[in-house]
Amino acid sequence: MKKVVVIGGGTGNFVVLRGLKKYPVDLSAIVSMADDGGSTGILRDELGVLPPGDVRQCLVALSDSSRLMRSLMNYRFENGGLGGHSFGNLLLSALEKVTGSFEKAVEEAGRILSIKGKVIPVTTHQVRLKMVLKNKKVLEGEGQIYQSEEIDKGYESLYLEPIPEVNRRAIDEIMNADVVILGPGGLHTSLIPNLLVDGIAKALRNTKAKKVYIANLMNRRGQTTGYKVSDYLKEIIHYTGKDIFDFVIVNNEKPPKELIERYAQEGELVQNDLAPSNGFNHSRVIATPLLDDGLKEVQAGDLLRRNLIRHNSEKIAQALLKIIEGA
């Protein structure tokens, strides 16, 4: 059975894991611990726990438990003192307090949900993601960075504070993998934060695994405005230290006009410019239909804006399986 490692944040990891868990692969998810927005941010500040939100999404994606249990983990309270919190975030935070360890909390939640695979925090230390813009303004935390519309004017640095110690389990998973997948997900808030943890980029450079990047569908206004696939790659390569990717999966399907119009206030479609004429090895590019059907509505009680046009889990899985089988 091939060992597959998925690196990223919440929604991006969710869609990849949900697709692949149906097939005979050994799955592990390495999850960013920089999240401090919405329910997760409140629990971090009030309880001093590690961020549960992205981990919860990975656990639900890998779960073989009942639909009711999965719905329960994602249920968000709409009002009252718990307004905006998801039940799964509260459960993970409570388990961390009871067990005294976030890793143990994740393991216990995994048993409760009968997950197929492993969910591994990239670090078990409290960290904050910070960004210094060209105008010297400092964005404090993933939440502020996620909401900012000034990033595409340029930034000087993106870093974690304090410098965290890497979770050695994450390094081991990468080094022992047959395939490592990065993306899709927020460039500055879900993908790069993993690469900022000391040891992760080096492991990605040194592992013998096939490395795959899954490009985002949409740009984010004020952050990646006008980005093409090559722009995402260049920025990620800056943090990995070299071009590590054996394959790049990009969407070649266009959403219906009404969906693009509804999404216009958030951003525009990412254009694929990875062609031999631009100096790119075309054999690395897998261009295939990846869109989910219909528009995804924001869940009641959610404190954050979410991307509305999403990847389809099964389409992504089919594209990845060809790589996995050949690894």
FIBA-129157 format. One record per residue: residue number from 1; z, y, x of N, C-alpha, C, CB in turn. Coordinates in pm, whole numbers, plus 50000, padded with zeros to 5 digits. Atoms other than C-alpha are relative to their C-alpha. Glycine has a CB too. Layout:
N
     i      nz      ny      nx     caz     cay     cax      cz      cy      cx     cbz     cby     cbx
   NUM       Z       Y       X       Z       Y       X       Z       Y       X       Z       Y       X
...
This chain:
327
     i      nz      ny      nx     caz     cay     cax      cz      cy      cx     cbz     cby     cbx
     1   50000   49880   50085   50000   50000   50000   50000   50125   50089   50124   50000   49904
     2   50013   49880   49919   49893   50336   50144   50113   50098   49970   49863   50066   49976
     3   49891   49904   50012   50164   50595   50208   49941   50141   49988   50097   49990   50121
     4   50055   49868   50029   50081   50936   50058   50114   50101   49987   49914   49998   49871
     5   49900   49894   50003   50284   51254   50116   49936   50126   49942   50058   50027   50142
     6   50048   49878   50065   50238   51561   49895   50096   50113   50035   49988   49982   49844
     7   49917   49887   49957   50365   51897   50026   49967   50123   49918   49980   50029   50150
     8   50025   49878   50076   50410   52208   49816   50121   50046   49924   49885   49980   49905
     9   49893   49951   50085   50612   52360   49537   49998   49929   49866   49989   50150   49980
    10   49979   50062   50130   50658   52297   49167   49876   49954   49928   50071   50093   49914
    11   50112   50035   50086   50347   52308   48949   49890   49928   50075   49944   50124   49933
    12   50105   50065   49921   50104   52215   49227   50035   49856   50032   49975   50076   50127
    13   49955   50137   49974   50306   51912   49334   49997   49917   49873   50140   50001   50059
    14   49991   50072   50127   50355   51817   48970   49866   49939   49961   50048   50093   49889
    15   50130   50047   50048   49986   51789   48890   49944   49890   50089   49901   50117   49992
    16   50048   50104   49908   49905   51583   49203   50079   49871   49982   50009   50049   50147
    17   49914   50118   50013   50202   51349   49166   49978   49928   49868   50146   50039   50014
    18   50018   50061   50133   50148   51292   48796   49872   49917   49995   49996   50109   49891
    19   50124   50075   49996   49792   51180   48866   50009   49876   50085   49889   50086   50049
    20   49999   50111   49905   49862   50957   49164   50100   49890   49965   50031   50053   50138
    21   49896   50101   50027   50171   50780   49027   49949   49882   49918   50117   50065   49928
    22   50057   50108   50081   49947   50569   48801   49934   49892   50087   49898   50057   49902
    23   50074   50090   49912   49795   50400   49106   50092   49939   50105   49884   50075   50067
    24   49914   50070   49903   49931   50159   49370   50005   50071   50136   49951   49857   50018
    25   49978   49928   49874   50030   50412   49637   50149   50028   50015   49918   50133   50003
    26   49861   49970   49969   50363   50481   49808   50012   50152   50011   50048   49930   50133
    27   50001   49855   50012   50432   50842   49706   50131   50064   50047   49974   50039   49857
    28   49886   49916   49965   50662   51102   49860   49961   50145   49979   50046   49976   50147
    29   50023   49857   50018   50692   51468   49767   50097   50077   50088   50017   50041   49851
    30   49919   49909   49919   50816   51722   50022   49995   50136   49932   49949   50008   50149
    31   49992   49886   50091   50938   52026   49832   50062   50121   50068   50080   49963   49876
    32   49947   49874   49948   50992   52388   49931   50137   50029   49939   49903   50115   49971
    33   49868   49961   50046   51350   52513   49906   50016   50152   49998   50107   49938   50090
    34   49995   49853   49998   51258   52883   49895   50005   50061   49861   49879   50054   50074
    35   50004   49948   50137   51245   52915   49515   50129   50072   49964   49975   49885   49902
    36   49881   49928   50047   51482   53181   49382   49968   50085   49877   50057   50089   50112
    37   50036   49928   50121   51309   53299   49066   50049   49929   49875   49850   50019   49993
    38   49968   50059   50128   51392   53242   48700   50135   49930   49995   49895   49904   49962
    39   49878   50079   50015   51653   52980   48610   50056   49959   50135   49974   49877   49915
    40   49957   50045   49867   51663   52850   48967   50074   50110   50075   49879   49954   50081
    41   49936   49889   49930   51747   53193   49107   50139   50030   49948   49914   50123   49990
    42   49869   49973   50061   52034   53243   48864   50100   49894   50044   49989   50004   49846
    43   49909   50108   49960   52184   52902   48946   50036   50010   50149   49937   49863   49971
    44   49971   49981   49858   52152   52968   49320   50106   50107   50020   49871   50038   50076
    45   49909   49886   49981   52331   53301   49289   50137   49975   49941   49940   50126   49938
    46   49872   50015   50069   52600   53198   49043   50079   49878   50046   49976   49991   49852
    47   49931   50125   49963   52680   52845   49165   49992   49966   50148   49941   49885   49921
    48   50013   50030   49858   52572   52851   49529   49932   49868   50028   50134   50000   50063
    49   50069   50128   49984   52354   52543   49477   49863   50021   50063   49987   49928   49865
    50   50137   49994   49952   52019   52463   49634   49906   50008   49879   49966   49877   50089
    51   50090   49976   50113   51715   52551   49419   49949   49872   49936   49883   50085   50045
    52   50038   50126   50065   51654   52275   49162   49862   49999   49935   50101   49966   49897
    53   50118   49994   50087   51338   52398   48986   49880   49920   50046   49960   50139   49986
    54   50117   50071   49951   51057   52265   49205   50028   49850   50013   49956   50056   50135
    55   49961   50142   49991   51246   51940   49268   49995   49935   49861   50143   49986   50062
    56   50002   50053   50137   51291   51893   48892   49857   49967   49957   50062   50102   49901
    57   50137   50025   50041   50916   51923   48836   49943   49875   50068   49912   50121   50031
    58   50048   50120   49929   50845   51659   49101   50063   49873   49944   50031   50010   50150
    59   49932   50115   50059   51106   51423   48954   49936   49962   49867   50149   50030   49981
    60   50062   50026   50130   50952   51458   48609   49860   49942   50018   49994   50129   49915
    61   50136   50049   49975   50602   51404   48749   50000   49853   50039   49932   50083   50109
    62   49994   50137   49950   50707   51078   48917   50074   49905   49905   50067   49998   50135
    63   49915   50080   50087   50922   50956   48628   49921   49897   49919   50076   50090   49906
    64   50053   50105   50088   50846   50628   48451   50091   49980   49879   49985   49868   50077
    65   49909   50010   50114   51118   50693   48193   49928   50045   49873   50129   50086   50024
    66   50061   49969   50130   51057   50773   47827   49952   50144   49994   50099   49973   49888
    67   50051   49864   50023   50864   51077   47708   50115   50093   49960   49890   50000   49890
    68   49885   49920   50043   51190   51196   47548   50081   50048   50121   50089   49920   49904
    69   49922   49963   49882   51374   51191   47882   49927   50105   50083   50029   49876   50086
    70   50078   49901   49924   51092   51380   48054   50002   50135   49929   49854   49952   50019
    71   49994   49875   50077   51089   51637   47775   50138   50064   50012   49967   49973   49851
    72   49864   49949   49986   51467   51669   47804   50017   50072   50133   50102   49886   49987
    73   49986   49938   49868   51445   51745   48177   49930   50135   50007   49944   49908   50107
    74   50075   49874   49997   51192   52022   48111   50042   50097   49890   49852   49971   49987
    75   49963   49915   50113   51361   52161   47799   50068   50129   50048   50093   49925   49904
    76   49940   49870   49968   51442   52533   47828   50072   50057   49879   49893   50098   50050
    77   49925   49932   50105   51712   52698   47625   49939   50139   49979   50152   50010   50036
    78   50069   49875   50030   51568   53001   47448   50093   50119   49986   49921   49984   49874
    79   49910   49886   50019   51877   53210   47385   50143   49960   50035   49993   50052   49854
    80   49860   50024   49967   52251   53240   47431   50022   50009   50150   50044   49863   49949
    81   49965   49993   49859   52426   53216   47765   49913   49913   50089   50143   49961   50018
    82   50086   50089   49923   52191   52937   47873   49852   50037   49989   50020   49857   49956
    83   50138   49957   50020   51876   53130   47777   49923   50004   50130   49996   50136   49934
    84   50084   50002   49881   51597   53067   48029   50024   49882   50091   50020   50123   50076
    85   49970   50115   49915   51766   52766   48191   49935   49873   49945   50152   49981   50014
    86   50048   50132   50043   51604   52423   48183   50115   49901   50015   49876   49954   50083
    87   49895   50101   49994   51825   52123   48118   49998   49928   50134   49985   49898   49886
    88   50012   50070   49873   51691   51952   48430   50059   50077   50116   49856   49969   50028
    89   49940   49917   49895   51793   52244   48651   50152   49992   49994   49954   50147   49987
    90   49855   50008   50016   52144   52233   48507   50052   49864   50044   50039   50027   49853
    91   49958   50135   49962   52164   51856   48556   50004   49985   50152   49906   49895   49939
    92   50005   50012   49854   52058   51874   48922   50112   50081   50066   49864   50046   50052
    93   49893   49916   49944   52303   52158   48991   50136   49935   49979   49998   50140   49936
    94   49874   50069   50027   52585   51965   48824   50015   49877   50090   50008   49958   49851
    95   49996   50118   49913   52497   51650   49020   50029   50041   50145   49866   49923   49992
    96   49971   49953   49864   52502   51851   49344   50149   50029   50015   49917   50126   50033
    97   49857   49970   49995   52852   51972   49261   50084   49872   49998   50040   50091   49881
    98   49924   50124   50014   52972   51624   49165   49991   49914   50127   49949   49920   49879
    99   50020   50086   49883   52821   51441   49465   50030   50072   50131   49857   49948   50003
   100   49979   49923   49879   52870   51723   49715   49879   50009   50089   50112   49942   50078
   101   50121   50001   49919   52512   51686   49835   49879   50015   49910   49990   49871   50084
   102   50121   49983   50079   52179   51810   49701   49910   49878   50011   49924   50126   50044
   103   50082   50120   49983   51999   51510   49850   50050   49885   49913   49998   49958   50147
   104   49945   50104   50086   52237   51272   49671   49971   50030   49854   50151   49985   50024
   105   50029   49960   50138   52186   51471   49351   49857   49963   49963   50023   50152   49982
   106   50140   50033   50025   51809   51426   49381   49981   49849   49988   49910   50056   50114
   107   50009   50146   50007   51849   51054   49447   50053   49946   49869   50076   49937   50117
   108   49941   50046   50126   52076   51007   49145   49911   50037   49882   50141   50061   49980
   109   50091   49959   50108   51841   51206   48922   49876   49912   50001   49960   50149   50016
   110   50115   50090   49990   51557   50989   49052   50028   49866   49938   49961   49982   50145
   111   49963   50127   50062   51745   50678   48944   50005   50015   49848   50137   49951   50052
   112   49992   49975   50145   51814   50827   48601   49861   50002   49938   50072   50134   49971
   113   50135   49983   50052   51445   50905   48558   49905   49887   50038   49944   50130   50047
   114   50083   50114   49956   51317   50579   48715   49872   50049   50067   49965   49910   49880
   115   50118   49942   49938   51087   50769   48948   49927   49898   50087   50038   50123   50084
   116   50086   50084   49916   50798   50602   49129   49968   50080   50126   49869   49956   49923
   117   50020   49924   49878   50833   50746   49478   50128   50068   50044   49891   50102   49981
   118   49885   49928   49946   51062   50985   49664   49975   50150   49991   50028   49959   50146
   119   50005   49853   49999   51139   51356   49635   50093   50048   50110   50040   50061   49859
   120   49925   49964   49880   51253   51514   49961   49998   50151   50021   49942   49929   50123
   121   49995   49857   49968   51371   51874   50009   49960   50022   50145   50142   50058   49974
   122   50046   49976   49863   51203   52021   50319   50115   50041   50091   49890   50107   50001
   123   49876   49969   49930   51546   52151   50422   50113   49988   49901   49996   50142   50065
   124   49883   50005   50089   51896   52108   50282   50091   50119   50028   50078   49867   50019
   125   49926   49878   49971   52005   52454   50398   49956   50111   49905   49980   50043   50147
   126   50032   49885   50082   52021   52768   50188   49911   50096   50078   50129   50071   49952
   127   50090   49906   49935   51726   52993   50276   49945   50098   49898   49886   49925   50071
   128   50071   49902   50082   51558   53304   50141   49867   50030   50066   50084   50130   49981
   129   50133   49963   49952   51189   53377   50175   49989   50151   49998   49888   49934   49914
   130   50014   49854   49993   51118   53732   50290   49862   50035   50055   50111   50062   50088
   131   50130   49952   49955   50799   53929   50343   50009   50148   50032   49891   49973   49893
   132   50008   49859   49962   50748   54256   50529   49855   50044   49983   50050   50023   50148
   133   50134   49951   50026   50446   54446   50397   49957   50098   50109   49993   50067   49862
   134   50052   49905   49901   50222   54670   50608   50065   50137   49987   49848   50013   49984
   135   49935   49869   50021   50391   54973   50450   50149   49995   50030   49978   50046   49858
   136   49862   50021   49957   50723   54836   50585   50096   49963   49887   50051   50124   50069
   137   49916   50044   50110   50854   54749   50240   50033   49852   50018   49930   50024   49863
   138   49957   50140   49987   51056   54427   50245   50018   49940   49861   50133   49991   50081
   139   49984   50075   50125   51020   54181   49958   50106   49895   50023   49864   49935   49952
   140   49883   50087   49979   51350   53998   49926   49995   49882   49904   50132   50080   49980
   141   49995   50121   50080   51308   53646   49800   49868   49960   49939   50100   50016   49893
   142   50122   50055   50059   51043   53422   49649   49968   50067   49867   50014   49850   49980
   143   50024   49937   50129   51090   53586   49309   49928   50133   50014   50131   50021   49928
   144   50066   49871   49979   50997   53933   49436   49859   49983   50054   50083   50086   50095
   145   50133   50025   49942   50706   53795   49638   49905   49951   49891   50009   49897   50115
   146   50082   50056   50107   50578   53601   49337   49952   50109   49904   50078   49893   49922
   147   50033   49896   50098   50582   53914   49118   49922   50117   50062   50127   50053   49937
   148   50060   49885   49933   50441   54155   49380   49849   50010   49976   50028   49994   50149
   149   50144   49976   50007   50097   54312   49341   49955   50089   50115   49962   50064   49864
   150   50032   49918   49882   50096   54478   49684   49960   49917   50121   50118   50086   50036
   151   50015   50086   49883   50050   54178   49913   49858   50005   50057   50036   49858   49965
   152   50137   50002   49947   49671   54194   49935   49962   50128   50073   49902   49976   49887
   153   50020   49881   49916   49705   54539   50096   50041   49971   50144   50080   50121   49945
   154   49964   50045   49867   49841   54348   50393   50149   49982   50018   49949   50097   50102
   155   49859   50019   49967   50168   54210   50521   50014   49967   50148   50062   49887   49913
   156   49978   50019   49856   50320   54194   50866   50061   49865   50032   50090   50110   50052
   157   49935   50127   49971   50537   53886   50842   50054   49936   49874   50113   50020   50101
   158   49942   50082   50107   50657   53608   50614   50092   49902   50070   49888   49926   49912
   159   49905   50082   49926   50971   53424   50717   50115   49955   49910   50056   50079   50121
   160   49882   50051   50069   51275   53227   50606   50125   50052   50071   50000   49844   49996
   161   49874   49951   49943   51624   53367   50655   50118   49935   49928   50009   50156   49989
   162   50005   50023   49854   51833   53222   50805   49899   49892   50034   50139   49961   50053
   163   50094   50103   49957   51608   52997   51012   50061   49864   49966   49969   50010   50155
   164   49938   50126   50047   51663   52657   50847   49974   49883   50093   49949   49966   49862
   165   50020   50126   49929   51706   52317   51003   49917   49909   49910   50136   49933   50039
   166   50088   50086   50078   51434   52079   50892   50074   49873   49957   49875   49965   50081
   167   49952   50130   50046   51521   51772   50687   49921   49892   50076   49983   49985   49843
   168   50068   50098   49916   51442   51489   50931   49923   49898   49918   50099   49930   50089
   169   50072   50093   50087   51337   51269   50640   49858   50051   49973   50076   49978   49867
   170   50131   49941   50025   51050   51510   50577   49906   49976   50119   50012   50150   49971
   171   50080   50025   49880   50930   51479   50937   49958   49853   50006   50079   50037   50128
   172   50030   50144   49995   50951   51099   50921   49892   49962   49899   50128   49918   49971
   173   50100   50031   50102   50751   51089   50599   49861   50043   50045   50037   50070   49867
   174   50130   49950   49955   50472   51301   50748   49945   49913   50113   50012   50146   50047
   175   50045   50076   49884   50458   51103   51072   49958   49857   49962   50109   49995   50105
   176   50030   50137   50041   50444   50768   50887   49896   49991   49888   50127   49931   49955
   177   50093   49997   50114   50192   50875   50622   49860   49954   50039   49993   50140   49942
   178   50143   50027   49985   49837   50753   50577   49919   50122   49957   49959   49876   49916
   179   50066   49879   50049   49740   51067   50384   50107   50105   49969   49912   49971   49873
   180   49911   49888   50033   49912   51408   50364   49918   50102   49922   50064   50064   50129
   181   50070   49906   50089   49814   51647   50085   50078   50131   49993   49982   49939   49857
   182   49940   49868   50015   49883   52021   50086   49926   50073   49888   49993   50082   50134
   183   50062   49927   50109   49825   52221   49768   49974   49908   49881   49872   50065   50046
   184   50014   49856   50020   49740   52336   49519   50137   50065   49982   49910   50029   49879
   185   49874   49931   50022   50004   52603   49471   49997   50141   50054   50114   49923   50064
   186   49990   49863   49954   50113   52959   49539   49995   50006   50152   50127   50065   49949
   187   50019   49996   49855   49993   53043   49891   50126   50045   50072   49885   50090   50035
   188   49887   49940   49928   50288   53261   49992   50135   49948   49951   49996   50149   49985
   189   49871   50037   50059   50555   53110   49766   50024   49849   49992   50010   50058   49864
   190   49983   50145   50011   50490   52733   49753   49953   49923   50123   49927   49950   49878
   191   50059   50076   49889   50273   52625   50047   50054   50045   50136   49850   50014   49997
   192   49958   49950   49869   50350   52848   50347   50150   49982   50024   49963   50145   50014
   193   49857   50020   49972   50732   52828   50298   50034   49864   50061   50078   50016   49872
   194   49978   50130   49936   50714   52458   50387   49962   50003   50147   49919   49892   49928
   195   50049   49993   49863   50520   52540   50703   50089   50087   50088   49858   50053   50003
   196   49909   49914   49925   50782   52797   50804   50124   49926   50049   50041   50117   49914
   197   49885   50080   49957   51046   52526   50841   49965   49933   50133   50040   49894   49891
   198   50029   50047   49865   51061   52439   51211   49980   49849   50005   50112   50042   50095
   199   50029   50142   49986   50900   52104   51284   49893   49949   49906   50123   49922   49979
   200   50098   50048   50099   50677   52071   50976   49858   50020   50051   50019   50073   49867
   201   50136   49974   49950   50367   52235   51126   49967   49908   50117   49985   50148   50044
   202   50022   50089   49886   50408   52034   51448   49974   49858   49954   50121   50004   50094
   203   50020   50135   50053   50439   51711   51250   49861   49986   49939   50108   49967   49894
   204   50134   50004   50060   50121   51796   51059   49891   49997   50108   49979   50122   49908
   205   50097   50004   49889   49939   51856   51388   49997   49863   50067   50032   50110   50104
   206   49988   50123   49921   50064   51532   51542   49979   49870   49922   50134   49997   50063
   207   50013   50123   50077   50051   51283   51257   49857   49947   50003   50044   50023   49856
   208   50131   50063   50003   49765   51035   51249   49943   49993   49858   50007   49861   50060
   209   50043   50004   50139   49743   51073   50871   49877   50088   49978   50114   50046   49909
   210   50106   49913   50046   49434   51212   50704   50065   50117   49926   49898   49923   49908
   211   49943   49882   50064   49512   51569   50595   49900   50060   49901   50041   50105   50105
   212   50084   49950   50108   49379   51708   50268   50057   50131   49948   49989   49895   49886
   213   49959   49876   50066   49391   52062   50132   49929   50007   49865   49966   50126   50087
   214   50056   49981   50133   49340   52112   49758   50004   50148   49968   50078   49916   49892
   215   50010   49856   50021   49217   52464   49690   50048   50040   49861   49856   50047   50022
   216   49959   49945   50129   49361   52678   49413   49878   50029   49913   50083   50129   50020
   217   50106   49967   50094   49156   52743   49103   49981   50150   49985   50029   49939   49864
   218   50002   49857   50031   49249   53108   49056   50069   50081   50109   50067   50026   49865
   219   49930   49904   49915   49336   53405   49272   50108   50069   49920   49903   50103   50059
   220   49891   49928   50064   49651   53600   49198   49983   50149   50026   50137   49951   50050
   221   50024   49857   49988   49600   53969   49128   50106   50066   50087   49996   50065   49862
   222   49909   49927   49913   49752   54189   49397   50053   49918   50116   50114   50050   49920
   223   49952   50086   49892   49817   53892   49626   49884   49935   50076   50093   49891   49945
   224   50116   50064   49937   49497   53699   49691   49872   50049   49934   50011   49845   49990
   225   50117   49943   50068   49251   53932   49517   49875   49983   50086   50024   50149   49969
   226   50126   50016   49929   48897   53840   49616   49997   49888   50102   49967   50125   50066
   227   49997   50110   49904   49006   53541   49825   49897   49893   49963   50141   49937   50007
   228   50083   50118   50013   48752   53267   49878   50076   49882   50062   49859   50020   50068
   229   49930   50117   49947   48846   52911   49977   50026   50016   50150   49919   49871   49973
   230   49983   49983   49856   48792   52998   50344   50115   50093   50034   49872   50054   50062
   231   49889   49908   49975   49045   53283   50317   50134   49928   49988   49994   50119   49902
   232   49878   50080   50012   49313   53043   50193   50018   49912   50123   49995   49912   49873
   233   49992   50088   49883   49232   52804   50476   50042   50076   50125   49866   49931   50023
   234   49968   49921   49881   49246   53075   50741   50148   50035   50004   49917   50128   50004
   235   49859   49961   50002   49590   53187   50628   50091   49879   50023   50034   50068   49868
   236   49920   50121   49979   49727   52832   50613   49990   49954   50146   49953   49888   49905
   237   50021   50042   49862   49576   52749   50954   50081   50089   50095   49851   50005   50037
   238   49916   49910   49919   49759   53053   51095   50141   49943   50015   50006   50141   49937
   239   49863   50053   49998   50086   52879   51005   50008   49855   50049   50060   50009   49862
   240   49999   50136   49947   49986   52523   51097   49971   49999   50150   49898   49913   49926
   241   50028   49990   49858   49870   52640   51440   49862   49953   50041   50101   49923   50075
   242   50138   50045   49977   49526   52476   51415   49944   49949   49869   49994   49888   50110
   243   50064   50055   50120   49275   52352   51162   50026   49850   49998   49845   50031   49998
   244   49955   50139   50004   49435   52021   51067   49927   49917   49895   50148   49996   49974
   245   50046   50068   50120   49235   51933   50757   49875   49916   50022   49975   50100   49892
   246   50115   50091   49997   49005   51632   50738   49913   50018   49877   50047   49855   50010
   247   50073   49980   50124   48908   51711   50380   50053   50123   49927   50011   49876   49909
   248   49963   49889   50086   48909   52012   50149   49940   49972   49862   49950   50138   50058
   249   50045   50027   50137   48891   51949   49774   49995   50131   49923   50094   49897   49928
   250   50018   49874   50073   48750   52236   49568   49940   49972   49862   49910   50097   50079
   251   50052   50012   50135   48673   52278   49202   49860   50060   49992   50094   50068   49899
   252   50134   49943   50022   48307   52326   49103   49967   50013   49851   49894   49914   50068
   253   50014   49991   50146   48366   52350   48729   50044   50138   49955   50084   49889   49928
   254   49966   49866   50048   48370   52682   48543   50067   49992   49863   49875   50089   49994
   255   49934   50002   50131   48618   52741   48259   49915   50072   49896   50139   50065   50008
   256   50068   49925   50105   48487   52859   47922   50027   50150   50013   50045   49950   49862
   257   49991   49855   49985   48427   53235   47909   50128   50055   49939   49880   50067   49936
   258   49881   49945   50068   48715   53291   47664   50127   49978   50082   50017   49937   49862
   259   49883   50025   49916   48963   53133   47906   50002   50096   50118   50000   49855   50051
   260   50007   49905   49888   48842   53349   48195   50042   50139   49952   49856   50005   50059
   261   49964   49869   50054   48878   53657   47974   50151   50009   49975   49924   50028   49869
   262   49856   50000   50025   49233   53560   47874   50079   50004   50130   50039   49877   49918
   263   49931   50008   49872   49320   53503   48238   49976   50126   50084   49955   49877   50076
   264   50044   49888   49917   49161   53829   48360   50114   50086   50053   49906   50087   49921
   265   49889   49916   49955   49493   54013   48381   50079   49935   50114   50094   50029   49884
   266   49929   50071   49894   49628   53746   48619   49918   49990   50129   50038   49860   49953
   267   50082   50017   49881   49332   53702   48854   49864   49945   49965   50068   49911   50100
   268   50135   50050   50024   48983   53559   48900   49983   49865   50070   49893   50101   50051
   269   50028   50131   49942   48829   53225   48994   49982   50009   50152   49875   49939   49937
   270   50019   50010   49855   48843   53124   49360   49858   49948   50026   50108   49906   50067
   271   50137   50040   49970   48488   53104   49497   49997   49909   50122   49912   50123   50023
   272   50015   50093   49888   48389   52816   49724   49891   50050   50093   49966   49857   49949
   273   50096   49951   49901   48224   52956   50036   49991   49906   50121   50038   50141   50047
   274   50001   50096   49890   48261   52642   50250   49865   49930   50005   50113   49896   49984
   275   50135   50054   49990   47899   52578   50335   49956   50002   50146   49902   50081   49912
   276   50050   50002   49862   47711   52489   50655   49951   50137   50046   49889   49899   50013
   277   50051   49868   49964   47553   52836   50644   50111   50094   50047   49927   50063   49882
   278   49884   49920   49956   47904   52978   50695   50073   49934   50117   50097   50020   49883
   279   49941   50064   49883   47971   52748   50989   50103   49893   49968   50062   50102   50085
   280   49901   50100   50038   48172   52491   50794   49936   49864   49989   50067   50037   49866
   281   50048   50138   50005   48130   52117   50828   50001   49952   49855   50087   49906   50089
   282   50010   50031   50143   48002   52025   50483   50057   49863   49966   49855   50007   49956
   283   49950   50135   50028   48114   51661   50517   50148   50000   49967   49974   49909   50119
   284   49858   49990   50031   48476   51777   50488   50026   50046   49857   50068   50096   50097
   285   49981   49936   50130   48422   51945   50151   49969   49903   49887   49913   50125   49988
   286   50022   50080   50120   48464   51753   49827   50003   50097   49882   50109   49886   49984
   287   50011   49909   50114   48338   51975   49545   49980   49917   49875   49883   50101   50019
   288   50000   50087   50117   48410   51818   49207   50068   50070   49883   50072   49865   50031
   289   49932   49938   50116   48514   51911   48850   50149   49965   50001   49935   49952   49867
   290   49856   50021   49992   48893   51956   48848   50078   50066   49888   50051   50049   50132
   291   49929   49922   50101   48974   52167   48543   50061   49915   49890   49907   50099   49940
   292   49938   50059   50118   49216   52063   48273   49934   50060   49878   50155   50023   49998
   293   50060   49952   50123   49098   52100   47916   50096   50093   49928   49960   49883   49909
   294   49918   49909   50080   49226   52399   47726   50090   50088   50083   50083   49923   49904
   295   49913   49901   49937   49467   52679   47806   50144   49955   49986   49980   50140   49938
   296   49860   50039   50002   49826   52601   47900   50087   50119   49961   50043   49943   50137
   297   49914   49893   50045   50076   52810   47711   50131   50002   50079   50028   49987   49851
   298   49871   49987   49933   50392   52943   47872   50109   49948   49907   50028   50148   50041
   299   49894   50061   50081   50697   52748   47751   50100   50105   49955   50070   49889   50078
   300   49900   49908   50052   50946   52934   47534   50123   49999   50090   50039   49963   49857
   301   49880   49989   49918   51241   53062   47734   49973   50012   50148   50087   49884   49976
   302   50032   49992   49858   51056   53061   48067   50010   50145   50046   49859   49941   50029
   303   49979   49864   49950   51155   53362   48275   49888   50046   50093   50132   50008   50073
   304   50106   49965   49907   50847   53354   48499   49864   49989   49934   50006   49910   50124
   305   50138   50016   50040   50478   53409   48444   49941   49879   50072   49917   50129   50030
   306   50058   50119   49940   50285   53088   48504   49848   50008   49991   50053   49872   49931
   307   50145   50011   50009   49920   53021   48581   49963   49924   49874   49942   49931   50124
   308   50037   50058   50128   49743   52935   48258   49885   49901   50011   49963   50109   49904
   309   50109   50094   49977   49432   52761   48390   50046   49903   50108   49867   50073   50041
   310   49937   50100   49913   49537   52435   48554   49901   49892   50044   50118   49935   49929
   311   50072   50120   49959   49404   52139   48749   50030   49886   49903   50038   49961   50145
   312   49980   50122   50078   49361   51810   48566   50051   49890   50093   49868   49956   49929
   313   49936   50100   49914   49588   51540   48711   49908   49881   50030   50127   49951   49936
   314   50084   50119   49982   49346   51252   48659   49878   50031   50087   49956   49944   49863
   315   50117   49962   49919   49048   51438   48808   50039   50015   50147   49939   50132   49948
   316   49951   49988   49862   49252   51524   49117   50026   49862   50059   50128   50087   50005
   317   49969   50135   49952   49373   51165   49146   49873   49925   50039   50076   49921   49894
   318   50125   50070   49971   49018   51030   49134   49937   50049   50129   49901   50016   49884
   319   50055   49945   49876   48906   51266   49410   50082   49954   50121   49997   50154   49994
   320   49912   50039   49889   49207   51175   49625   49992   49851   50030   50144   50037   49967
   321   50002   50145   49980   49180   50798   49573   49890   49956   50094   49984   49930   49867
   322   50110   50035   49909   48846   50789   49756   50042   50022   50145   49873   50084   49966
   323   49951   49971   49864   49016   50947   50059   50107   49899   50039   50056   50145   50009
   324   49888   50092   49974   49328   50729   50030   49950   49860   50033   50095   49995   49880
   325   50053   50135   49977   49126   50408   50010   49933   49988   50135   49901   49962   49890
   326   50069   50004   49871   48938   50502   50326   50091   50032   50118   49885   50096   49999
   327   49909   49960   49893   49246   50607   50522   50050   49879   50080   50120   50076   49942
